[in-house]
């Protein structure tokens, strides 16, 4: 089996694993799935409106407020209370504490507006899996330039070396490493890879590359695996007024401040769309006229074809117990219905032509990797494909945009976490990203960014030395910034002192141990949670921007029930940043086991989210059994402060 076949099979395995995980969770929790934030019960549905592209919006609500992990853009499964007996899916467009709005690409069944016991479950998006497999097939059967890219991807052909180019930069504040990366990327003919460690301005660098490509009359497709990262690219690009840019994807998944740049919005506000609306209005009026006649449903038409109904109606005759008047009424319904369908088909065709016209007129198309697989792009070849956050996307996900281009540029950081893969069998193939594979194979076609603009220097230096060979420097504007809150009570006066790097050691507290819930494989730690809650209370009181992270979902859930602020897993927080990060390690046990905390990339992500202050809470005796954490503790001893809690002076 060749490599592309392995990838194709791995996608099936991962899809099966995700479905199995979801079904098992539904079976395990039943109605209690709402308690873990992945379902909402006892809802009523109400039709709101129909939008461009045949999108139907239904608002589901109830009197009792709910808390949920379901968010805008998620695919959800709608059922009459039993999700295992339903196949109706939609996308979340809006969510409140008592309602959720879901969009459907086809007219939803009438029961969702009549039933009083609607259940909504978080679901998986099967379309992305199909698009990945389609992209693999396109790459497999490729010709021309794409065939050359395939050979490079598979390691059968070396990419051409980047040419030296002279550029006038749009962004005048780029540093030397960013300028070098831009020049080499623009001068590349096949592929180029930009290694962007945390806070080094990778997206800013990719934005400049896109602008330079457009200046060279190149049509660009710019993507990322997540909607948030895709929107970041768009935010950067719309600052420049001399390019035409359009964002693909459902409006529910696009930042509200960017909706005016979405394809839906541009189409809806185009002068040609008014003509399409008139055609649909005419069809609607005609359908109302049609509905005054008798619809030829099976029990009324009694086996007669449309041609037979026409024949009898024109002769003013009846048959098979059908009166002549009913025959003529059915014939009128059929005639008008044919006209209605012609008008709707004309509107649909006109809309497709308009969409393609808008896409063709744009310099830059921006989308998620998955949305790059839409049919409207099928006949367009892009000169350059730019992929951001490439180290967080599976290799087949990157293929979706790549097969649409003549060359590709990927930005990423393989020293941070790869995408999460559920299937153990698929992990061997899918957990290593295209970015990591290519940057190791073709280092001469890559460039690393070396100045970071996010963290206090003392927060940054551990990762710098441990993961980036010490090549990173901190911008002088941010290297010494920190946060200080003047309070009296111990230990919080120490925790929130001017020291930017703090470790709160719980090893001497009796209640320090992790807990495992029945039926769960995750962990939570009540002691660490109490400390986190008190720190967050003080930070809230002082209006400090902060986030809370833990490697374990049960700790995140436990904290979310008690804190009204950003709480996420380390994996879920990748790509984000806050002034203060509180990192709850969670693990504390007699055996000194720390599970997937042994993955150094997870630690790298966790400690590089903080701008001004990093507070780590954990049991030193448990974590220092591992050399990585032993080194981390030694670093904090020299560059920060370890606060060792004692039962005698700290009553939790």
C-alpha positions in Angstrom: 0.0 0.0 0.0 1.5 3.4 -1.0 1.6 6.5 1.2 -1.5 8.1 -0.3 -3.5 4.9 0.1 -2.4 4.8 3.7 -3.6 8.3 4.3 -6.9 7.5 2.5 -7.5 4.5 4.8 -6.4 6.4 7.9 -9.2 9.0 7.3 -11.8 6.2 7.3 -10.3 4.9 10.5 -10.3 8.3 12.2 -13.9 9.0 11.0 -15.0 5.6 12.5 -13.2 6.4 15.7 -14.9 9.8 16.1 -18.3 8.3 15.4 -17.7 5.5 17.8 -16.5 7.9 20.5 -19.6 10.0 20.0 -22.0 7.1 20.1 -20.4 5.6 23.2 -20.6 9.0 24.9 -24.3 9.3 24.0 -24.9 5.8 25.3 -22.9 6.3 28.5 -24.4 9.7 29.5 -27.9 9.5 27.9 -29.8 12.7 28.8 -26.9 13.5 31.2 -24.8 14.4 28.1 -26.1 17.9 28.7 -24.2 17.9 32.1 -20.9 17.5 30.3 -21.8 20.4 27.9 -22.3 18.3 24.7 -26.1 18.2 24.4 -29.1 20.3 25.2 -32.5 18.7 26.1 -36.2 19.7 26.1 -36.1 22.3 23.4 -38.9 23.7 21.1 -38.2 24.8 17.5 -39.4 27.9 15.7 -38.7 28.8 12.1 -37.0 32.2 11.7 -36.2 32.8 8.1 -34.7 31.5 4.9 -31.3 33.0 3.8 -29.2 33.1 0.7 -28.1 29.7 -0.7 -31.3 28.0 0.5 -30.2 28.2 4.2 -33.1 27.7 6.7 -32.7 29.1 10.2 -34.5 27.5 13.2 -34.4 28.8 16.7 -34.6 26.2 19.5 -35.3 27.4 23.0 -36.6 26.5 26.5 -37.5 28.4 29.7 -34.6 26.9 31.8 -31.1 28.4 31.1 -28.4 26.0 30.0 -24.6 25.9 29.9 -22.9 24.2 27.0 -19.6 23.6 25.2 -21.5 23.7 21.9 -20.5 26.9 20.1 -21.2 28.9 16.9 -20.0 27.0 13.9 -20.3 23.5 15.4 -22.2 20.8 13.5 -25.1 19.4 15.7 -27.4 16.5 15.5 -31.1 17.2 16.0 -33.5 14.5 17.3 -36.8 13.9 19.0 -35.0 13.0 22.2 -33.0 10.0 20.9 -30.0 11.1 18.8 -29.1 7.5 17.9 -32.4 7.4 15.8 -31.8 10.7 13.9 -29.6 11.7 10.9 -30.7 15.4 10.9 -27.7 17.7 11.2 -27.2 21.5 11.0 -24.7 24.2 11.9 -25.0 26.5 15.0 -25.3 30.2 14.0 -26.1 31.8 17.3 -26.3 30.7 21.0 -27.6 32.3 24.2 -28.3 30.9 27.7 -31.9 29.9 26.8 -31.8 29.4 23.0 -29.7 28.1 20.1 -30.1 29.0 16.4 -29.3 26.2 13.9 -29.0 26.5 10.1 -30.0 23.8 7.7 -28.9 23.5 4.0 -32.3 21.9 3.1 -35.8 22.5 4.3 -36.0 20.8 7.8 -38.8 18.4 8.6 -41.9 19.9 10.1 -41.6 17.9 13.4 -38.8 20.2 14.6 -41.4 23.0 14.9 -44.0 20.8 16.5 -42.2 18.6 18.9 -41.7 19.9 22.5 -38.9 17.5 23.3 -36.2 18.4 20.8 -32.6 17.4 21.7 -29.5 18.9 20.2 -26.2 17.0 20.3 -22.6 18.0 19.4 -21.8 16.0 16.3 -19.0 15.5 13.8 -18.6 17.1 10.4 -18.5 14.2 7.8 -18.1 16.6 4.9 -14.5 17.4 5.9 -13.6 13.7 5.8 -15.0 13.4 2.3 -13.1 16.4 1.1 -9.9 15.1 2.4 -10.3 11.8 0.6 -11.3 13.7 -2.6 -8.1 15.7 -2.3 -6.0 12.6 -2.0 -7.6 11.2 -5.1 -6.9 14.5 -7.0 -3.3 14.3 -5.9 -3.0 10.6 -6.9 -4.3 11.2 -10.4 -2.7 14.6 -10.8 -1.1 16.0 -14.0 1.0 19.1 -14.8 2.3 21.2 -12.0 0.3 19.4 -9.4 2.0 16.2 -10.4 5.4 17.9 -9.7 4.1 19.0 -6.3 2.9 15.4 -5.6 6.5 14.2 -6.3 7.9 16.7 -3.9 5.4 15.9 -1.2 6.1 12.1 -1.6 9.9 12.7 -1.5 10.5 11.6 -5.1 11.7 15.0 -6.3 13.5 17.9 -4.7 11.8 21.4 -4.8 13.6 24.2 -6.6 15.7 26.5 -4.5 14.1 29.9 -3.8 15.4 32.7 -6.1 16.8 35.9 -4.7 14.1 38.7 -5.1 14.1 42.3 -4.3 11.0 43.6 -2.6 9.4 46.8 -1.3 7.6 45.8 1.8 4.0 46.7 2.7 4.6 46.2 6.4 7.4 48.5 7.2 7.9 47.1 10.7 8.9 43.6 9.8 12.1 42.4 11.5 15.0 40.9 9.6 14.0 37.2 10.1 10.5 38.0 8.8 11.8 39.9 5.8 14.1 37.0 5.0 11.2 34.6 5.2 9.1 36.7 2.9 11.8 37.1 0.3 12.5 33.4 0.2 8.8 32.5 0.1 8.0 34.9 -2.8 11.2 33.6 -4.6 10.1 29.9 -4.2 8.7 28.1 -7.2 7.2 25.0 -5.6 7.0 24.9 -1.8 8.2 27.0 1.1 7.9 26.5 4.9 7.9 29.2 7.6 8.7 28.0 11.1 7.1 30.4 13.5 7.7 29.7 17.2 5.2 31.3 19.7 4.7 35.0 19.4 7.1 35.5 16.4 4.5 37.0 14.0 4.0 34.0 11.7 0.5 35.2 10.5 1.8 38.7 10.0 4.7 37.3 7.9 2.2 35.2 5.8 0.1 38.3 5.3 3.0 40.2 3.8 3.7 37.2 1.5 0.1 37.2 0.3 0.4 40.9 -0.4 3.6 40.4 -2.4 2.1 37.6 -4.4 -0.9 39.7 -5.3 1.4 42.6 -6.3 3.0 40.0 -8.7 -0.5 39.4 -10.3 -0.8 36.0 -8.5 -4.2 34.7 -7.5 -3.9 33.5 -3.9 -5.9 30.9 -1.8 -5.2 31.5 1.9 -6.4 28.9 4.4 -6.1 27.5 8.0 -7.5 24.5 9.7 -9.6 26.6 12.2 -12.1 29.4 11.6 -10.3 31.6 14.3 -6.9 31.4 12.5 -8.7 32.0 9.1 -10.3 35.1 10.5 -7.0 36.3 11.8 -5.6 36.2 8.2 -8.6 38.1 7.0 -8.3 40.8 9.7 -4.7 41.4 8.6 -5.5 41.6 4.9 -8.5 44.0 5.1 -6.1 46.7 6.4 -4.9 47.0 2.8 -7.4 48.7 0.6 -5.8 47.9 -2.8 -6.7 44.1 -2.8 -10.0 42.4 -3.3 -10.5 39.6 -0.7 -13.4 37.3 0.0 -14.0 34.8 2.8 -15.6 31.5 2.1 -17.6 29.6 4.7 -21.0 29.8 6.4 -21.6 33.2 8.0 -22.2 31.4 11.4 -18.5 30.4 11.4 -17.1 33.9 10.5 -16.4 36.7 13.0 -19.2 39.2 13.0 -16.9 42.0 12.3 -15.8 40.3 9.1 -19.2 39.3 7.7 -19.1 42.1 5.1 -16.1 40.3 3.5 -17.9 36.9 3.4 -19.0 35.4 0.1 -22.6 35.3 1.3 -22.6 39.0 2.1 -20.9 40.0 -1.2 -23.3 37.9 -3.2 -26.4 39.2 -1.3 -25.4 42.8 -1.8 -24.4 42.5 -5.5 -26.7 44.2 -8.0 -27.2 41.0 -9.9 -28.6 39.4 -6.8 -31.6 41.7 -7.0 -32.6 40.1 -10.3 -32.3 36.6 -8.7 -34.5 37.7 -5.8 -37.1 38.9 -8.3 -37.1 35.5 -10.0 -37.6 33.8 -6.7 -40.3 36.2 -5.8 -42.1 35.5 -9.1 -41.7 31.7 -8.4 -43.2 32.2 -4.9 -46.2 34.2 -6.3 -46.7 31.5 -8.9 -46.6 28.7 -6.3 -49.3 30.5 -4.3 -51.4 30.6 -7.5 -50.6 26.9 -8.1 -51.7 25.9 -4.6 -55.2 27.0 -5.3 -55.5 23.9 -7.5 -55.6 20.3 -6.6 -52.2 18.8 -6.0 -52.0 15.4 -7.8 -50.8 13.3 -4.8 -50.9 9.5 -5.4 -54.2 8.8 -3.7 -55.9 11.4 -5.8 -54.2 10.8 -9.2 -54.7 7.0 -8.9 -51.7 5.9 -10.9 -52.2 8.4 -13.8 -49.1 9.9 -15.3 -48.8 13.7 -15.9 -49.3 13.0 -19.6 -52.5 11.1 -19.0 -53.8 13.8 -16.7 -53.2 16.3 -19.4 -54.9 14.2 -22.0 -58.1 13.7 -20.0 -58.1 17.3 -18.8 -58.0 18.7 -22.4 -60.9 16.4 -23.3 -62.8 17.5 -20.3 -63.1 13.9 -19.2 -62.6 11.9 -16.0 -61.5 8.4 -15.3 -60.9 5.9 -12.5 -63.4 7.7 -10.3 -61.8 11.1 -10.9 -64.3 13.9 -11.9 -63.5 16.1 -14.9 -63.2 19.2 -12.7 -60.6 17.5 -10.5 -58.7 16.3 -13.6 -58.6 19.9 -14.9 -57.5 21.2 -11.5 -54.6 18.7 -11.3 -53.6 19.6 -14.8 -53.5 23.4 -13.9 -51.4 22.5 -10.8 -48.9 20.5 -13.0 -48.6 23.3 -15.5 -48.0 26.0 -12.9 -45.6 23.7 -10.9 -43.5 23.2 -14.0 -43.2 27.0 -14.4 -42.4 27.3 -10.7 -39.6 24.7 -11.0 -38.2 26.4 -14.1 -38.0 29.8 -12.2 -36.3 28.2 -9.2 -33.8 26.4 -11.4 -33.1 29.6 -13.2 -32.5 31.4 -9.9 -30.2 28.7 -8.7 -28.2 28.7 -12.0 -28.0 32.5 -11.9 -26.8 32.4 -8.3 -24.1 29.8 -9.2 -22.9 32.0 -12.0 -22.8 35.1 -9.7 -20.8 33.2 -7.1 -18.2 32.1 -9.6 -18.0 35.6 -11.0 -17.3 37.0 -7.6 -14.7 34.4 -6.7 -13.0 34.9 -10.1 -12.8 38.7 -9.5 -11.0 38.3 -6.2 -7.2 38.6 -5.7 -7.4 36.5 -2.5 -9.8 33.8 -1.4 -9.7 33.0 2.3 -11.2 29.9 3.8 -10.7 27.0 6.2 -8.9 24.1 4.7 -12.2 22.2 4.5 -14.1 25.0 2.8 -11.4 25.1 0.1 -13.1 21.9 -1.1 -16.3 23.6 -2.2 -17.5 22.9 -5.8 -17.4 26.6 -6.7 -13.6 26.4 -6.7 -13.4 23.4 -8.9 -12.5 25.1 -12.2 -10.1 27.7 -10.6 -6.3 27.1 -10.3 -4.6 29.4 -7.8 -1.0 30.6 -8.4 -0.2 30.3 -4.7 -1.7 28.5 -1.8 -0.8 29.9 1.7 -1.7 27.7 4.7 -1.4 29.1 8.2 -1.2 26.9 11.4 0.0 24.0 9.2 1.4 22.1 12.1 -2.1 21.9 13.7 -3.7 20.3 10.6 -3.5 16.7 9.4 -1.7 16.1 6.1 -4.9 15.3 4.1 -6.5 18.5 5.5 -3.7 20.5 3.9 -4.2 18.6 0.6 -7.7 20.2 0.2 -6.2 23.7 -0.6 -2.9 22.4 -2.1 -4.6 20.5 -5.0 -6.0 23.8 -6.1 -2.6 25.6 -6.6 0.7 25.7 -8.5 2.8 26.3 -5.4 2.2 26.3 -1.7 3.6 28.0 1.4 2.9 26.7 4.9 3.5 28.4 8.2 3.6 26.4 11.4 5.6 25.2 14.4 6.2 21.5 14.7 7.5 22.0 18.3 3.9 22.7 19.4 1.0 20.2 19.5 -0.1 18.3 16.3 -3.8 17.6 15.6 -5.6 15.3 18.0 -6.1 11.8 16.5 -8.6 9.5 18.2 -7.9 6.3 16.2 -4.9 4.4 17.5 -4.4 2.7 14.1 -4.6 6.1 12.3 -2.2 7.9 14.7 0.9 6.4 13.0 0.0 8.1 9.7 -2.0 11.2 10.7 -0.2 12.5 13.8 2.9 13.6 11.8 1.9 16.7 9.9 2.9 17.6 6.3 4.6 20.7 7.7 6.8 18.6 10.0 7.6 16.0 7.4 8.6 18.6 4.7 10.6 20.9 7.0 12.8 18.0 8.0 13.1 16.7 4.5 13.7 20.1 2.8 15.3 22.5 5.4 16.8 24.6 2.6 13.2 25.5 1.5 12.4 26.9 5.0 13.0 29.8 7.2 12.6 30.4 11.0 11.3 33.6 12.6 13.5 34.6 15.6 12.0 37.6 17.4 9.1 37.1 19.7 6.6 39.8 20.6 4.4 38.0 23.2 6.1 37.0 26.4 8.1 38.3 29.2 11.6 37.2 28.5 11.8 34.9 31.5 8.6 33.1 30.5 10.0 32.6 27.0 13.6 31.5 27.7 12.8 28.0 29.0 11.1 27.1 25.7 13.7 29.0 23.7 16.5 26.9 25.2 14.6 23.6 25.4 12.9 23.6 22.0 14.3 26.2 19.7 18.1 25.9 20.2 18.3 29.3 21.9 17.8 31.3 18.7 14.8 33.4 19.9 15.1 36.9 21.2 12.4 39.0 22.9 11.4 42.4 21.5 12.6 45.1 23.9 9.0 46.5 24.1 7.7 43.4 25.9 10.7 41.5 27.4 10.3 42.9 30.9 6.5 43.5 31.2 4.7 41.8 34.0 1.6 42.2 36.3 1.6 43.0 40.0 -1.4 43.1 42.4 -0.8 44.6 45.8 -2.6 42.3 48.3 -1.8 41.2 51.9 -3.0 37.6 52.2 -0.5 34.8 51.8 0.1 32.9 49.5 -1.6 35.2 46.9 0.6 38.2 47.7 3.5 36.0 46.6 1.7 34.4 43.6 0.6 37.8 42.3 3.9 39.6 43.0 6.0 41.2 40.2 7.8 37.9 39.5 6.6 36.8 36.0 7.1 33.1 36.5 5.5 31.3 39.5 5.2 27.7 40.5 2.8 26.9 43.3 3.9 23.5 44.9 1.1 21.5 46.5 3.3 18.5 47.4 3.1 19.0 51.2 -0.7 19.4 51.3 -2.6 16.3 52.3 -5.5 17.0 49.9 -3.2 17.3 46.9 -4.2 14.2 45.0 -6.0 13.8 41.6 -9.4 12.3 41.4 -10.9 10.0 38.7 -14.7 10.2 38.1 -16.6 6.9 37.7 -16.8 6.0 34.0 -14.1 8.6 33.0 -10.5 8.2 31.9 -9.7 11.8 32.6 -8.6 13.4 35.9 -9.5 16.4 38.1 -7.8 17.9 41.2 -10.1 19.7 43.8 -7.2 21.3 45.7 -5.6 22.8 42.6 -9.1 23.9 41.5 -9.6 25.8 44.8 -6.3 27.6 44.4 -7.2 28.5 40.8 -10.6 29.8 41.8 -9.2 32.1 44.4 -6.5 33.5 42.0 -9.2 34.0 39.4 -11.4 35.9 41.9 -8.6 38.3 42.6 -7.8 38.7 38.9 -11.5 39.4 38.2 -11.6 42.0 40.9 -8.6 43.8 39.4 -9.9 43.5 35.7 -6.9 41.4 34.6 -7.0 39.6 31.3 -6.3 35.9 32.1 -6.9 32.3 31.0 -7.0 29.0 32.8 -5.6 25.8 31.2 -5.2 22.2 32.2 -4.2 19.1 30.2 -7.3 17.2 31.5 -10.9 17.7 30.3 -12.4 16.8 33.7 -10.3 19.5 35.4 -11.5 22.0 32.8 -15.1 20.9 33.3 -14.8 21.1 37.1 -13.4 24.6 36.8 -15.9 25.8 34.2 -18.7 25.0 36.6 -17.2 27.4 39.1 -15.5 30.1 37.0 -17.1 32.4 34.5 -13.9 33.0 32.4 -11.8 31.4 29.7 -11.0 27.8 30.8 -9.7 25.3 28.3 -7.5 22.3 27.8 -3.9 23.0 26.7 -4.7 21.6 23.3 -7.8 23.7 23.0 -5.9 26.9 23.9 -3.2 26.4 21.3 -2.9 29.6 19.2 -4.4 31.8 21.9 -2.7 34.1 24.5 -3.6 36.0 27.6 -1.8 38.5 29.9 -1.9 35.9 32.7 -2.1 32.1 32.3 -2.9 29.8 35.3 -1.8 26.3 34.4 -3.2 23.5 36.6 -1.0 20.4 36.0 -3.7 18.3 37.8 -1.6 15.2 38.2 -0.7 14.2 41.8 -0.3 10.6 42.8 1.9 8.2 44.8 3.3 6.5 41.7 4.5 9.7 40.1 2.5 9.2 36.9 1.8 12.2 34.7 0.3 10.6 31.5 0.4 12.7 28.4 2.1 15.5 30.3 5.3 13.7 29.2 4.7 15.1 25.7 7.1 18.1 25.6 5.1 19.8 23.0 2.1 20.1 25.4 4.4 21.8 28.0 5.7 24.1 25.3 2.2 25.2 24.3 1.1 25.7 27.9 3.9 27.9 29.0 4.0 30.1 25.9 0.4 31.3 26.2 1.2 33.9 28.8 2.2 37.5 27.9 3.1 38.9 31.4 2.7 36.2 34.0 2.7 32.4 34.1 1.3 30.7 37.3 1.8 26.9 37.3 0.1 24.8 40.0 1.2 21.3 40.7 2.8 18.6 42.8 6.6 18.8 42.4 7.1 15.3 43.9 4.9 13.8 41.1 6.2 15.8 38.1 9.9 15.8 38.8 10.2 12.1 38.1 10.4 13.2 34.5 13.5 15.0 33.2 11.6 17.6 31.3 9.7 18.8 34.4 12.8 18.5 36.5 14.5 20.9 34.1 11.5 23.2 34.2 11.5 23.3 38.0 15.2 24.1 38.1 14.7 26.9 35.5 11.9 28.4 37.7 14.1 28.2 40.8 16.7 30.3 38.9 14.4 32.6 37.0 11.1 32.8 38.9 9.8 31.7 42.3 8.6 28.4 43.8 5.9 28.9 46.5 5.8 25.7 48.6 2.4 25.5 50.3 2.3 24.1 53.8 -0.7 22.9 55.7 0.4 25.0 58.8 0.2 28.3 57.0 -2.3 27.7 54.2 -5.8 26.3 55.0 -7.4 25.3 51.7 
